[in-house]
Amino acid sequence: MLSGIALLTVILLAVVFIVISASVLKLHPFLALLLATLMTGLVVGVPFFKILEAVNQGFGNLLGSIGLVVVLGSIIGTVLEKSGAAVQIANLVIAVVGKNRPNLAMGIIGAVVGIPVFCDSGFIILSGLAKAVADKGKKHFSGVALSLAGGLYTTHVLVPPTPGPLACAGNLGLADHLGEVILIGMVLSIPSTFVAIVFASKIWQIFYRTKNMDLNLTNDPPIAQNILIENGKLPPAFLSLLPIFLPIILIALASFSHLFSWSENLKSFILFIGSPLIALLLGLFSTFFLMPKWDKFFLNDMMGEGIKQAGTILILTGAGGSFGALLKLTPIAQMLNDWFMSSSLSGVFVLFVGYLTAALLKTAQGSSTSALVITSSMLAPLLETVGFQSPTDVSLLVMAIGGGAMTVSHANDSYFWVVSQFGNLQLKEAYKGLTLMSFFQGVIVLMTTILLFLFL
């Protein structure tokens, strides 16, 4: 079996193959991951049947631990989008922040809505609202749109139950510590969202051409595309917030239940309802109150769409698990252990490696979710070797990977085109705006993650 520099070279080439096949050859990342796993095993010299066993077990074990959670989170996000609850949340934030602070309002709205709703869908839903808020606040729409885009993007890559960070946490063995991941993700979302707001309201003015300041969208997108919003009947604010915050509160409560002097029966009950599966299931049940009637549109079509959206995440997650399981069969863990034992900054180095790997994958193939899944599956077998054993340290690694997964958004990213088209940005303006802003956001996530790692 290969070892040393030869082994590192093979693994590096496998990563390069994943990047090139997905970005240049347009091969689906699932197939790229699967082929990379098989080829790595064959070239390294892993026995044939061991390769097959690693592929099957890695795929199945990972989906068995977080598969249902990903599906439930995807359904909740779809229902919030289609029911109009996301728009109701936006209205609530505007009422609190005020219409005279459109950049701040839309940045916060984006960060809240981005927790359960994919950033692409969230921007389409809220872009019409962003335009109205910009007009009332007498601000340029493009800048307000960038604030919204930055807020959505931040929690999309940092805070479960969004499928990307959720799958990343599951890959790294944090399925039972999601409360801590959510808490740290929310904390680190604050500086990243703040950077987006400052960039959109201050720095953006330097780059944006004055003659384009007053352009409006020729075809304003609908705030949402369902009959409830078309009739102006939005769900109540409390019921709109419930599917987001109920699972978060329950998971956080279970994660920190050891701090309270509860009876064993009560603690067991809290741990049960605070498990990610049950918490998200209760969150899903709470979406039932968002609909005026339980008909085929809600019980079948809407939830079916959420299940379909989860499919790609699930197969990518499973393939990432296969790749990680194969790496466990190689001597890479012992090699890195020998190297890290001689490095006093091994922890910071691991965070940087996670960030850089995700950034390369994101920049090359466009998908933040794929970057989160693939990077975490690669690093999972090495956690114990490099001394990342506490839930806090591993949660910070999730954040570093998330920061890389937003660095940077450009032409191969669907979100780039959604923001440019619905945000009234020409191509070169989108590069100056979203691409540059996502770079600053990713860097600030890495910097704040390292600071937390050094001082916690």
C-alpha positions as CSV (number, residue, x, y, z in Angstrom):
1,M,0.0,0.0,0.0
2,L,1.3,3.5,-0.9
3,S,2.5,5.8,1.9
4,G,4.4,9.0,2.3
5,I,4.6,11.5,-0.5
6,A,3.2,9.1,-3.0
7,L,0.0,8.7,-0.9
8,L,-0.4,12.4,-0.5
9,T,0.1,12.9,-4.2
10,V,-2.7,10.4,-5.0
11,I,-5.1,12.0,-2.6
12,L,-4.3,15.5,-4.0
13,L,-4.9,14.2,-7.6
14,A,-8.2,12.7,-6.4
15,V,-9.3,16.2,-5.2
16,V,-8.1,17.8,-8.4
17,F,-10.1,15.2,-10.4
18,I,-13.2,16.0,-8.4
19,V,-12.8,19.7,-9.0
20,I,-11.9,19.4,-12.8
21,S,-14.5,16.8,-13.6
22,A,-17.3,18.8,-11.9
23,S,-16.3,22.2,-13.1
24,V,-14.7,21.6,-16.6
25,L,-16.2,18.3,-17.7
26,K,-19.6,19.1,-16.1
27,L,-19.7,15.6,-14.5
28,H,-22.2,15.4,-11.6
29,P,-20.3,15.8,-8.2
30,F,-21.8,12.5,-7.0
31,L,-20.2,10.5,-9.9
32,A,-17.0,12.5,-9.5
33,L,-16.8,11.6,-5.8
34,L,-17.6,7.9,-6.5
35,L,-15.1,7.6,-9.2
36,A,-12.4,9.4,-7.2
37,T,-13.1,7.0,-4.3
38,L,-12.7,3.9,-6.4
39,M,-9.6,5.2,-8.3
40,T,-7.9,6.3,-5.1
41,G,-8.5,2.9,-3.5
42,L,-7.1,1.0,-6.5
43,V,-4.1,3.2,-7.0
44,V,-3.2,3.3,-3.2
45,G,-3.4,-0.5,-3.1
46,V,-6.4,-1.1,-0.9
47,P,-7.7,-4.7,-1.4
48,F,-10.7,-4.8,-3.8
49,F,-13.2,-6.1,-1.3
50,K,-12.1,-3.5,1.2
51,I,-12.8,-0.8,-1.3
52,L,-16.3,-2.1,-1.9
53,E,-16.9,-2.5,1.8
54,A,-15.7,1.1,2.5
55,V,-17.9,2.5,-0.3
56,N,-21.1,0.7,0.9
57,Q,-20.6,1.2,4.6
58,G,-19.4,4.8,4.3
59,F,-22.4,5.7,2.2
60,G,-24.9,3.8,4.4
61,N,-23.6,4.8,7.8
62,L,-23.6,8.5,7.1
63,L,-27.1,8.6,5.5
64,G,-28.3,6.5,8.5
65,S,-27.1,9.1,10.9
66,I,-28.3,12.3,9.2
67,G,-30.4,11.4,6.1
68,L,-33.8,11.9,7.7
69,V,-32.6,15.1,9.3
70,V,-31.6,16.5,5.9
71,V,-35.0,15.6,4.4
72,L,-37.0,17.2,7.2
73,G,-34.9,20.4,7.0
74,S,-35.5,20.6,3.3
75,I,-39.2,20.1,3.6
76,I,-39.5,22.9,6.3
77,G,-37.6,25.3,4.1
78,T,-39.9,24.6,1.1
79,V,-43.0,25.0,3.2
80,L,-41.8,28.4,4.6
81,E,-41.1,29.5,1.0
82,K,-44.4,28.4,-0.6
83,S,-46.6,29.4,2.3
84,G,-45.5,33.0,2.5
85,A,-44.0,32.6,6.0
86,A,-40.6,33.8,4.7
87,V,-42.2,37.1,3.6
88,Q,-44.0,37.4,6.9
89,I,-40.7,37.1,8.7
90,A,-39.3,39.8,6.5
91,N,-42.2,42.1,7.4
92,L,-41.6,41.5,11.1
93,V,-37.9,42.4,10.8
94,I,-38.6,45.6,8.9
95,A,-41.2,46.6,11.6
96,V,-38.4,46.2,14.2
97,V,-35.5,47.7,12.4
98,G,-37.4,50.4,10.5
99,K,-37.8,51.2,6.9
100,N,-35.1,53.9,7.1
101,R,-32.4,51.3,7.5
102,P,-33.0,49.1,4.4
103,N,-29.5,47.6,4.3
104,L,-29.6,46.6,7.9
105,A,-33.2,45.3,7.6
106,M,-32.5,43.2,4.5
107,G,-29.2,41.9,5.9
108,I,-31.0,40.7,9.1
109,I,-34.0,39.3,7.1
110,G,-31.6,37.4,4.9
111,A,-29.7,35.9,7.8
112,V,-32.9,34.7,9.5
113,V,-34.6,33.4,6.3
114,G,-31.3,31.7,5.2
115,I,-31.4,29.3,8.1
116,P,-34.1,27.0,6.7
117,V,-34.5,28.3,3.1
118,F,-31.9,27.8,0.3
119,C,-30.3,31.2,-0.5
120,D,-31.3,31.0,-4.2
121,S,-35.0,30.6,-3.3
122,G,-34.8,33.0,-0.5
123,F,-33.4,35.8,-2.7
124,I,-36.1,35.2,-5.3
125,I,-38.8,35.3,-2.7
126,L,-37.5,38.5,-1.0
127,S,-36.1,40.5,-3.9
128,G,-39.4,42.2,-4.6
129,L,-39.6,43.2,-0.9
130,A,-36.0,44.4,-1.1
131,K,-36.9,46.7,-3.9
132,A,-39.9,48.1,-2.1
133,V,-37.7,48.7,1.1
134,A,-35.0,50.4,-1.0
135,D,-37.5,52.7,-2.5
136,K,-39.1,53.7,0.8
137,G,-35.7,54.2,2.4
138,K,-34.4,56.1,-0.7
139,K,-31.5,53.8,-1.2
140,H,-30.2,52.2,-4.3
141,F,-31.8,48.8,-4.9
142,S,-28.5,47.1,-5.9
143,G,-26.9,47.9,-2.6
144,V,-30.0,46.7,-0.6
145,A,-30.1,43.6,-2.8
146,L,-26.4,42.8,-1.9
147,S,-27.2,43.2,1.8
148,L,-30.0,40.6,1.4
149,A,-27.7,38.3,-0.6
150,G,-25.0,38.5,2.0
151,G,-27.3,37.7,4.9
152,L,-28.8,34.8,3.1
153,Y,-25.4,33.4,2.1
154,T,-24.0,33.6,5.6
155,T,-26.5,31.4,7.4
156,H,-26.8,29.2,4.3
157,V,-23.2,28.0,4.9
158,L,-22.9,28.3,8.6
159,V,-26.2,27.4,10.5
160,P,-28.0,24.1,10.5
161,P,-30.7,22.9,9.6
162,T,-29.7,24.3,6.2
163,P,-28.6,21.0,4.5
164,G,-25.0,22.1,3.7
165,P,-23.7,22.8,7.2
166,L,-26.0,20.1,8.6
167,A,-24.4,17.5,6.3
168,C,-21.0,18.9,7.2
169,A,-21.6,18.6,10.9
170,G,-22.9,15.0,10.4
171,N,-19.8,14.1,8.4
172,L,-17.6,15.3,11.2
173,G,-19.5,13.4,13.9
174,L,-21.5,16.2,15.4
175,A,-25.0,14.7,14.8
176,D,-25.5,14.7,18.6
177,H,-24.1,18.2,19.1
178,L,-26.0,20.2,16.6
179,G,-27.1,22.7,19.3
180,E,-23.5,23.8,19.7
181,V,-23.0,24.0,15.9
182,I,-26.1,26.2,15.6
183,L,-25.0,28.4,18.5
184,I,-21.5,29.0,17.2
185,G,-22.9,29.4,13.6
186,M,-25.3,32.1,14.8
187,V,-22.5,33.9,16.6
188,L,-20.1,33.8,13.6
189,S,-23.0,34.9,11.3
190,I,-23.1,38.3,13.0
191,P,-19.7,39.6,11.8
192,S,-20.1,38.0,8.4
193,T,-23.6,39.6,7.9
194,F,-22.2,42.9,9.2
195,V,-19.4,42.8,6.6
196,A,-22.1,42.3,3.9
197,I,-24.1,45.2,5.2
198,V,-21.1,47.6,5.4
199,F,-19.9,46.5,1.9
200,A,-23.3,47.0,0.4
201,S,-24.0,50.3,2.0
202,K,-20.5,51.9,1.9
203,I,-17.9,50.2,-0.2
204,W,-20.3,49.3,-3.0
205,Q,-20.9,53.0,-3.7
206,I,-17.3,53.2,-4.8
207,F,-17.7,50.5,-7.5
208,Y,-21.2,51.1,-8.7
209,R,-21.5,53.4,-11.7
210,T,-23.5,56.6,-11.0
211,K,-25.5,56.5,-14.2
212,N,-26.9,53.1,-13.3
213,M,-28.1,54.3,-9.9
214,D,-31.7,54.8,-10.8
215,L,-32.3,51.6,-12.9
216,N,-35.2,49.5,-11.8
217,L,-36.0,45.9,-12.7
218,T,-37.9,45.6,-15.9
219,N,-39.8,42.6,-14.6
220,D,-40.2,42.7,-10.9
221,P,-40.2,39.1,-9.5
222,P,-43.2,38.0,-7.5
223,I,-42.5,37.9,-3.8
224,A,-43.6,34.3,-3.9
225,Q,-45.3,32.0,-6.3
226,N,-48.3,30.6,-4.5
227,I,-51.9,31.5,-4.1
228,L,-51.7,32.5,-0.5
229,I,-49.4,35.5,-1.1
230,E,-51.2,36.4,-4.3
231,N,-54.3,36.8,-2.3
232,G,-52.4,38.9,0.3
233,K,-53.0,36.3,3.1
234,L,-49.7,35.8,4.8
235,P,-49.5,33.5,7.8
236,P,-49.3,35.1,11.3
237,A,-45.8,36.1,12.4
238,F,-45.6,33.7,15.4
239,L,-46.6,30.7,13.2
240,S,-44.1,31.8,10.6
241,L,-41.2,31.9,13.1
242,L,-42.2,28.7,14.9
243,P,-40.8,26.2,12.3
244,I,-37.4,27.9,12.4
245,F,-37.0,28.5,16.1
246,L,-38.8,25.5,17.6
247,P,-36.2,23.0,16.4
248,I,-33.3,25.3,17.2
249,I,-34.6,25.9,20.8
250,L,-35.2,22.2,21.4
251,I,-31.8,21.1,20.0
252,A,-30.0,23.8,22.0
253,L,-31.9,22.8,25.1
254,A,-30.9,19.2,24.7
255,S,-27.2,20.1,24.0
256,F,-27.0,22.1,27.2
257,S,-29.3,20.0,29.4
258,H,-26.3,18.8,31.4
259,L,-26.0,22.3,32.9
260,F,-29.4,22.0,34.7
261,S,-30.3,19.9,37.8
262,W,-33.2,18.1,36.3
263,S,-34.5,14.7,37.2
264,E,-33.3,11.8,35.0
265,N,-36.8,11.3,33.5
266,L,-37.1,15.0,32.5
267,K,-33.6,15.0,31.2
268,S,-34.3,11.9,29.1
269,F,-37.4,13.5,27.7
270,I,-35.6,16.7,26.8
271,L,-32.8,14.7,25.1
272,F,-35.5,12.9,23.1
273,I,-37.4,15.9,21.9
274,G,-34.2,17.8,21.4
275,S,-32.6,15.1,19.2
276,P,-32.3,16.6,15.6
277,L,-34.7,14.1,14.2
278,I,-37.5,14.7,16.6
279,A,-36.9,18.5,16.9
280,L,-37.1,18.9,13.1
281,L,-40.1,16.6,12.9
282,L,-41.9,18.8,15.5
283,G,-40.8,21.8,13.4
284,L,-42.3,20.2,10.4
285,F,-45.5,19.5,12.2
286,S,-45.6,23.2,13.2
287,T,-45.7,24.1,9.5
288,F,-49.2,22.5,9.3
289,F,-50.5,25.7,10.9
290,L,-49.2,27.8,8.1
291,M,-51.7,26.5,5.6
292,P,-55.5,27.4,5.5
293,K,-56.3,23.8,4.6
294,W,-54.6,20.5,4.4
295,D,-55.1,19.6,0.8
296,K,-53.1,17.8,-1.9
297,F,-51.1,21.0,-2.6
298,F,-49.8,21.1,0.9
299,L,-49.7,17.4,2.0
300,N,-48.3,16.1,-1.3
301,D,-47.1,18.6,-3.8
302,M,-45.3,21.1,-1.5
303,M,-43.8,18.5,0.8
304,G,-42.9,16.3,-2.2
305,E,-40.9,19.2,-3.6
306,G,-38.9,19.5,-0.4
307,I,-38.1,15.8,-0.5
308,K,-36.9,16.1,-4.1
309,Q,-34.6,19.0,-3.2
310,A,-33.1,16.8,-0.4
311,G,-32.2,14.1,-2.9
312,T,-29.1,15.7,-4.3
313,I,-27.8,16.6,-0.9
314,L,-28.3,13.0,0.3
315,I,-26.4,11.3,-2.5
316,L,-23.6,13.9,-2.2
317,T,-23.5,13.3,1.5
318,G,-23.4,9.5,1.0
319,A,-20.7,9.7,-1.6
320,G,-18.7,11.9,0.7
321,G,-19.0,9.3,3.4
322,S,-17.7,6.7,1.1
323,F,-14.6,8.8,0.3
324,G,-14.0,9.4,4.0
325,A,-14.4,5.7,4.8
326,L,-11.8,4.8,2.1
327,L,-9.3,7.4,3.5
328,K,-9.6,5.7,6.9
329,L,-8.1,2.5,5.3
330,T,-5.0,4.3,4.2
331,P,-1.9,5.3,6.3
332,I,-2.8,9.0,5.9
333,A,-4.0,9.4,9.5
334,Q,-0.7,8.2,10.9
335,M,1.3,10.3,8.5
336,L,-0.6,13.5,9.5
337,N,-0.4,12.6,13.2
338,D,3.4,12.5,12.9
339,W,3.4,15.8,11.2
340,F,1.0,17.6,13.5
341,M,2.7,16.3,16.6
342,S,5.7,18.6,15.7
343,S,3.5,21.6,15.0
344,S,2.4,24.0,17.8
345,L,-0.2,25.6,15.6
346,S,-1.7,22.4,14.3
347,G,-5.2,23.4,15.3
348,V,-5.1,26.7,13.4
349,F,-3.5,24.9,10.5
350,V,-6.4,22.4,10.3
351,L,-8.9,25.2,10.3
352,F,-7.0,26.9,7.4
353,V,-6.8,23.6,5.5
354,G,-10.5,23.1,5.9
355,Y,-11.2,26.7,4.7
356,L,-8.8,26.5,1.8
357,T,-10.0,23.1,0.6
358,A,-13.6,24.3,0.6
359,A,-12.7,27.6,-1.0
360,L,-11.0,25.8,-3.9
361,L,-13.9,23.4,-4.4
362,K,-16.4,26.2,-4.2
363,T,-14.6,28.5,-6.6
364,A,-14.0,25.6,-9.0
365,Q,-17.4,23.9,-9.1
366,G,-19.8,26.6,-7.8
367,S,-21.8,24.7,-5.2
368,S,-21.4,25.7,-1.6
369,T,-23.2,22.6,-0.4
370,S,-20.9,20.3,-2.4
371,A,-17.9,22.1,-1.0
372,L,-19.2,21.6,2.5
373,V,-20.0,17.9,2.0
374,I,-16.8,17.0,0.1
375,T,-14.4,18.9,2.4
376,S,-15.9,17.5,5.6
377,S,-15.9,14.0,4.2
378,M,-12.2,14.3,3.4
379,L,-11.2,15.7,6.9
380,A,-13.5,13.4,9.0
381,P,-11.0,10.5,9.2
382,L,-8.3,12.8,10.4
383,L,-10.0,14.5,13.3
384,E,-8.7,12.3,16.1
385,T,-5.3,12.3,14.5
386,V,-5.0,16.1,14.5
387,G,-6.5,16.4,18.0
388,F,-9.9,17.7,17.1
389,Q,-12.0,15.7,19.6
390,S,-14.1,18.2,21.5
391,P,-17.5,19.2,20.0
392,T,-16.4,22.9,20.2
393,D,-13.2,22.4,18.2
394,V,-15.0,20.3,15.6
395,S,-17.9,22.9,15.4
396,L,-15.3,25.5,14.7
397,L,-13.9,23.4,11.9
398,V,-17.5,23.3,10.4
399,M,-17.4,27.1,10.5
400,A,-14.0,27.3,8.8
401,I,-15.3,24.9,6.0
402,G,-18.4,27.0,5.8
403,G,-16.3,30.2,5.3
404,G,-14.4,28.5,2.5
405,A,-17.7,27.3,1.0
406,M,-18.7,31.0,0.4
407,T,-15.3,32.0,-1.1
408,V,-16.1,33.0,-3.8
409,S,-19.4,33.2,-5.7
410,H,-19.0,33.8,-9.4
411,A,-20.3,32.7,-12.8
412,N,-20.3,28.9,-12.1
413,D,-22.6,29.4,-9.1
414,S,-26.4,29.5,-9.6
415,Y,-26.7,32.0,-6.7
416,F,-24.4,34.4,-8.6
417,W,-26.9,34.5,-11.5
418,V,-30.0,34.7,-9.2
419,V,-28.5,37.7,-7.4
420,S,-27.3,39.4,-10.6
421,Q,-30.6,39.0,-12.5
422,F,-33.1,39.7,-9.6
423,G,-30.7,42.3,-8.1
424,N,-30.5,44.4,-11.2
425,L,-26.7,43.9,-11.7
426,Q,-24.8,43.7,-14.9
427,L,-22.2,40.9,-15.2
428,K,-19.2,43.1,-14.3
429,E,-21.1,44.7,-11.5
430,A,-22.0,41.3,-10.1
431,Y,-18.3,40.5,-10.0
432,K,-17.5,43.7,-8.3
433,G,-20.5,43.2,-5.9
434,L,-21.3,39.6,-5.0
435,T,-18.0,38.0,-5.9
436,L,-15.9,40.6,-3.9
437,M,-18.4,40.7,-1.0
438,S,-18.4,36.9,-0.7
439,F,-14.6,36.9,-0.6
440,F,-14.6,39.4,2.3
441,Q,-17.3,37.4,4.1
442,G,-15.4,34.1,3.8
443,V,-12.2,35.7,5.0
444,I,-13.9,37.3,8.1
445,V,-15.5,33.9,8.9
446,L,-12.1,32.3,8.9
447,M,-10.5,35.1,11.0
448,T,-13.3,35.0,13.6
449,T,-13.2,31.2,13.7
450,I,-9.5,31.2,14.4
451,L,-9.9,33.8,17.1
452,L,-12.6,31.7,18.8
453,F,-10.4,28.6,18.5
454,L,-7.4,30.4,20.2
455,F,-9.4,31.9,23.1
456,L,-12.1,29.3,23.8
